Amino acid sequence: MDWSTGELKPDRKEQLQTLRQAFIDRGHAVFSAHHNEQWGEAWLAPEICTPADFLAVSNADVMCAIVSEPPSPGVMIEIGWASALGVPIVLLQEGTSAPALVAGIGEVTSATRRGLADEFTEGELADIMTAVEKGASSPCALRVAEPVVGYPKTSLPNGYEAVERPIGDV
């Protein structure tokens, strides 16, 4: 994203259009916020785009997201929604690093991480389609149900702590 213009950079736009079209050509329904907002030329108001994006993630069989450098705040939120809702996730990782909670997302939900090429070859697109179709066909169960071993705050389940004073004092 070019934040000075509010528009998607041309190379990323082409990459997303190629990926979107590949899904459509395989018969998949695709939700793309970038496409819906005309690639940054027609931004939707937060009270419109937030519920629309949440509804799309809620109804998805699988989520395929590009984790860019720097990461998009919107994509990070959508990945969190997918994880919380039990929607399998395929992450296409730009570069070598990801935020810690994204890097570890496979510990709590069904997630696959792949590298992201600057340009897609037919083989890379086919591999992405296969990963997404495999994700869509596998049930996703949230995995963390017990306290996390080694987490420093384990006085209550899952690392929560209790305050020993009445709630009215907080």
Buried (B, 14 or more C-beta within 10 A) or exposed (E): BEEEEEBBEEEBBEBBBEBBEBBEEEEBEBBBBBEBBEBBEEEBEEEEBEEBBBEBBEEBBBBBBBBBEEBBEBBBBBBBBBBEBEBBBBBBBBEEEBEEEBBEBBEBBBBBBBEBEEEBEEEBBEEBBEBBBBBBEEEBEEEEEEBBEEEEEBEEEEEEEEEEEEEEEE
